[in-house]
Amino acid sequence: MRLALVTDSPADLPEAWRQHYAIQVVPATLIVDGQPFLDGIELTREEFYQRLPSLKRHPTTAAPSPLDFSIRYRAALQAGAAHVLGIFTSEKLTSIPAIARQAAAEFPGQVTVLESGSLSLGIGFQVLAAAQACAQGFSLAEILQSVQSTRRRLAVGAALDTMEYLRRGGRVPAAITSLGGLLHLRPVVELREGVVRLLGAARTTAAASQHLLQFLRNQGNLERLAILHTNSPQRAADFLDACRRAGLPLPAGEIPLVNVTTVIGAHVGPNGVGFAAIRAQN
């Protein structure tokens, strides 16, 4: 079917995917020292992460307005799309899906809104699954099944340099944040269905990366993999090299290294590394 795809900037979609599948991206807003910036447009990721440790006030984020979504829905339908599918950040982490649904009410029966339960390429891989299923001529029901299959097989993990930014943003329970802050440990976390879960903590960056590597190993054979980082490209490259040296069953083809977008980085801080992976189907 002629399907239009819409997502949000926290999906971290590589530009090549956006262009190839004509995916519309609605930017969230990052607020730095009282000044708003459209995520991914008005402030580079590199500049933001360089400024982050010295900011006097913790950056905040804001969701797009209903109008931001309805403009894109209407444009897609007027351009000839039979239906619009929106896949967005976890509703446990943001109001974006609720606002996207509010806008969709203007177009009854023409727009479907899904929340991904995830962030970064955890969203992006679900959008990619929809785009590829659409390119193969699948029906809407089949496309939704492909997205749900991808979501069931998703794993997202990260080794952070500090829990301080999660603490400031109030994104994880106090019992977890106090562990990282009090003992100056480097937390290793999993994001599952919008909930951050502590997998462990290490005293050194190298040990945290090894813990993350073991978590990735536990996923088994992989269909897709992206290495995520918060302005730490060398740490990301080193982690991917470690995966290869360890003989992990990595997917064929290019494995992207993605510098995580600013509205996520504001909550996790710089110098972290992580991954988004889709387990192979049995």
C-alpha positions as CSV (number, residue, x, y, z in Angstrom):
1,M,0.0,0.0,0.0
2,R,1.0,3.6,-0.3
3,L,2.1,4.3,3.2
4,A,3.7,7.4,4.7
5,L,6.0,7.0,7.7
6,V,6.5,9.6,10.5
7,T,8.7,9.3,13.5
8,D,10.3,11.7,16.1
9,S,13.9,12.9,16.4
10,P,14.8,10.6,19.3
11,A,14.6,7.7,16.8
12,D,18.1,8.7,15.6
13,L,17.3,7.7,12.1
14,P,20.4,7.8,9.8
15,E,20.0,10.3,7.1
16,A,20.3,7.6,4.4
17,W,17.3,5.8,5.7
18,R,15.3,9.0,6.0
19,Q,16.0,9.9,2.4
20,H,15.6,6.4,0.9
21,Y,12.2,5.7,2.5
22,A,11.0,9.4,2.6
23,I,10.4,9.2,6.3
24,Q,9.2,12.4,8.0
25,V,10.9,13.2,11.3
26,V,9.2,15.5,13.9
27,P,11.8,17.2,16.0
28,A,11.6,17.5,19.8
29,T,12.9,20.6,21.5
30,L,16.0,20.9,23.7
31,I,16.1,23.8,26.1
32,V,19.7,24.9,27.0
33,D,20.0,27.8,29.5
34,G,16.5,28.9,28.6
35,Q,17.1,28.9,24.9
36,P,15.1,26.4,22.8
37,F,16.7,24.4,20.0
38,L,15.0,22.0,17.5
39,D,16.6,18.6,18.1
40,G,18.9,17.6,15.3
41,I,18.5,21.0,13.5
42,E,19.6,24.0,15.4
43,L,22.4,22.6,17.6
44,T,24.9,20.0,16.6
45,R,25.3,16.9,18.8
46,E,29.0,17.5,19.1
47,E,28.5,21.1,20.3
48,F,25.9,20.1,22.8
49,Y,27.9,17.3,24.4
50,Q,30.9,19.6,24.6
51,R,28.8,22.2,26.5
52,L,26.9,19.8,28.6
53,P,29.3,19.3,31.6
54,S,29.7,23.0,32.1
55,L,26.1,24.1,31.9
56,K,24.8,25.8,35.0
57,R,21.3,24.5,34.6
58,H,20.4,21.0,33.5
59,P,19.0,21.0,30.0
60,T,15.3,20.2,29.6
61,T,13.3,18.8,26.7
62,A,9.9,19.5,25.3
63,A,7.6,17.5,23.0
64,P,6.4,18.8,19.7
65,S,3.0,20.4,19.5
66,P,-0.1,18.7,18.0
67,L,0.3,21.1,15.0
68,D,3.8,19.7,14.3
69,F,2.3,16.3,13.8
70,S,-0.9,17.3,12.0
71,I,1.1,19.3,9.4
72,R,3.0,16.2,8.4
73,Y,0.0,13.9,8.5
74,R,-1.9,16.3,6.2
75,A,1.0,16.8,3.8
76,A,1.5,13.0,3.4
77,L,-2.2,12.4,2.8
78,Q,-2.5,15.2,0.3
79,A,0.6,13.9,-1.5
80,G,-1.3,10.6,-2.2
81,A,-0.6,8.4,0.8
82,A,-3.4,5.9,1.5
83,H,-2.4,5.8,5.2
84,V,0.1,7.4,7.7
85,L,1.9,5.3,10.2
86,G,3.7,7.1,13.1
87,I,6.2,5.2,15.4
88,F,7.4,7.2,18.3
89,T,9.4,7.2,21.6
90,S,8.1,5.2,24.5
91,E,5.1,6.7,26.2
92,K,6.6,5.9,29.6
93,L,9.4,8.4,28.8
94,T,7.6,11.2,27.0
95,S,4.3,12.7,26.0
96,I,5.1,12.5,22.3
97,P,2.9,9.5,21.5
98,A,-0.1,11.1,23.3
99,I,0.3,14.3,21.4
100,A,0.8,12.4,18.1
101,R,-2.5,10.5,18.8
102,Q,-4.2,13.8,19.6
103,A,-3.2,15.1,16.2
104,A,-4.2,11.9,14.5
105,A,-7.8,12.4,15.7
106,E,-8.1,15.0,13.0
107,F,-7.7,12.3,10.4
108,P,-10.0,9.4,11.5
109,G,-9.1,6.1,9.9
110,Q,-6.2,7.6,8.1
111,V,-3.4,7.7,10.7
112,T,-2.1,4.9,13.0
113,V,0.1,5.9,15.9
114,L,2.4,3.4,17.7
115,E,4.7,3.9,20.6
116,S,7.9,2.0,20.4
117,G,8.7,1.3,24.0
118,S,12.2,2.4,23.3
119,L,14.7,5.2,22.3
120,S,17.2,5.8,19.6
121,L,17.7,3.0,17.1
122,G,15.4,0.9,19.3
123,I,12.7,3.1,17.7
124,G,14.6,3.4,14.4
125,F,14.8,-0.3,13.8
126,Q,11.0,-0.5,14.2
127,V,10.6,2.3,11.7
128,L,13.0,0.6,9.3
129,A,11.0,-2.7,9.6
130,A,7.9,-0.8,8.6
131,A,9.6,0.9,5.7
132,Q,11.0,-2.3,4.3
133,A,7.7,-4.2,4.7
134,C,6.0,-1.3,2.9
135,A,8.5,-1.4,0.1
136,Q,7.7,-5.1,-0.4
137,G,4.1,-4.3,-0.9
138,F,2.8,-5.6,2.4
139,S,-0.7,-4.7,3.7
140,L,-1.1,-2.4,6.7
141,A,-1.8,-5.4,8.9
142,E,1.3,-7.2,7.7
143,I,3.4,-4.0,8.2
144,L,2.1,-3.7,11.8
145,Q,3.0,-7.4,12.4
146,S,6.5,-6.8,11.1
147,V,6.9,-3.8,13.5
148,Q,5.6,-5.9,16.5
149,S,7.9,-8.7,15.6
150,T,10.9,-6.3,15.6
151,R,9.8,-4.9,19.0
152,R,9.6,-8.3,20.6
153,R,13.1,-9.1,19.6
154,L,14.6,-5.7,20.6
155,A,17.4,-5.2,23.1
156,V,18.8,-1.8,24.1
157,G,21.7,-1.4,26.6
158,A,24.2,1.2,27.6
159,A,27.3,1.7,29.8
160,L,27.2,5.2,31.1
161,D,30.1,7.2,32.6
162,T,27.9,8.5,35.4
163,M,24.3,8.2,36.7
164,E,24.3,11.9,37.5
165,Y,22.4,13.0,34.4
166,L,19.7,10.3,34.9
167,R,19.4,11.5,38.4
168,R,19.0,15.2,37.4
169,G,16.3,14.3,34.8
170,G,14.4,12.1,37.2
171,R,14.3,9.2,34.7
172,V,15.2,6.3,36.9
173,P,14.3,5.3,40.5
174,A,16.2,6.9,43.3
175,A,17.5,3.5,44.5
176,I,19.3,3.1,41.2
177,T,20.7,6.6,40.9
178,S,22.0,6.6,44.4
179,L,24.1,3.5,43.6
180,G,25.9,5.2,40.8
181,G,26.3,8.6,42.5
182,L,27.3,7.4,45.9
183,L,29.9,4.9,44.9
184,H,31.1,6.7,41.8
185,L,30.4,3.6,39.7
186,R,29.7,3.4,36.0
187,P,26.2,2.0,35.6
188,V,25.3,-0.5,32.9
189,V,21.6,-0.3,32.1
190,E,18.9,-1.8,29.9
191,L,15.9,0.0,28.5
192,R,13.0,-2.4,28.1
193,E,9.5,-1.3,27.3
194,G,10.2,2.2,28.5
195,V,11.7,1.2,31.8
196,V,15.4,1.6,32.7
197,R,16.8,-1.4,34.6
198,L,20.2,-1.6,36.3
199,L,22.2,-4.5,34.9
200,G,25.2,-3.8,37.0
201,A,27.9,-1.3,37.8
202,A,31.7,-1.1,37.4
203,R,34.5,0.9,38.8
204,T,36.2,1.4,35.5
205,T,35.1,2.3,31.9
206,A,36.7,-0.9,30.6
207,A,34.9,-3.1,33.1
208,A,31.6,-1.4,32.3
209,S,32.1,-2.0,28.6
210,Q,32.8,-5.7,29.3
211,H,29.6,-6.0,31.2
212,L,27.7,-4.5,28.3
213,L,29.5,-6.8,25.9
214,Q,28.3,-9.8,28.0
215,F,24.7,-8.5,27.9
216,L,25.0,-8.2,24.1
217,R,26.4,-11.7,23.9
218,N,23.4,-13.0,25.8
219,Q,21.1,-11.9,23.0
220,G,22.4,-14.6,20.7
221,N,22.3,-14.3,16.9
222,L,21.5,-10.9,15.7
223,E,19.5,-9.6,12.7
224,R,20.4,-6.0,13.2
225,L,22.8,-4.1,15.4
226,A,23.8,-0.4,15.9
227,I,26.4,0.9,18.3
228,L,25.3,4.0,20.1
229,H,27.4,6.6,21.9
230,T,27.1,10.0,23.4
231,N,29.9,11.9,21.6
232,S,32.4,9.1,22.2
233,P,33.1,7.7,18.8
234,Q,36.4,6.1,19.8
235,R,34.7,4.2,22.7
236,A,32.0,3.1,20.2
237,A,34.6,1.9,17.7
238,D,36.5,0.1,20.4
239,F,33.3,-1.6,21.7
240,L,32.5,-2.9,18.2
241,D,36.1,-4.1,17.8
242,A,35.7,-5.9,21.1
243,C,32.5,-7.6,19.9
244,R,34.3,-8.9,16.8
245,R,37.3,-10.1,18.8
246,A,35.0,-11.9,21.2
247,G,33.4,-13.7,18.3
248,L,29.9,-12.5,18.8
249,P,27.4,-13.6,16.1
250,L,27.1,-10.1,14.6
251,P,24.8,-9.4,11.6
252,A,26.2,-9.2,8.1
253,G,26.7,-5.8,6.5
254,E,27.5,-2.4,7.9
255,I,26.9,-1.8,11.6
256,P,26.3,1.9,12.2
257,L,27.9,3.9,14.9
258,V,25.4,6.5,16.0
259,N,26.0,9.6,18.1
260,V,22.8,9.7,20.1
261,T,20.7,12.8,19.6
262,T,20.7,15.7,22.1
263,V,17.3,15.2,23.7
264,I,18.4,11.7,24.8
265,G,22.0,12.9,25.7
266,A,20.6,15.5,28.0
267,H,19.3,12.6,30.2
268,V,22.3,10.2,30.0
269,G,25.3,12.5,29.7
270,P,28.5,12.3,27.5
271,N,31.0,9.6,27.0
272,G,28.6,6.7,27.1
273,V,28.4,3.7,24.8
274,G,25.5,1.4,24.1
275,F,23.7,-0.7,21.5
276,A,20.3,-1.4,19.9
277,A,20.0,-5.0,18.6
278,I,17.3,-7.1,17.0
279,R,17.6,-10.8,17.8
280,A,17.3,-13.1,14.8
281,Q,14.1,-15.0,14.3
282,N,14.2,-18.6,15.3
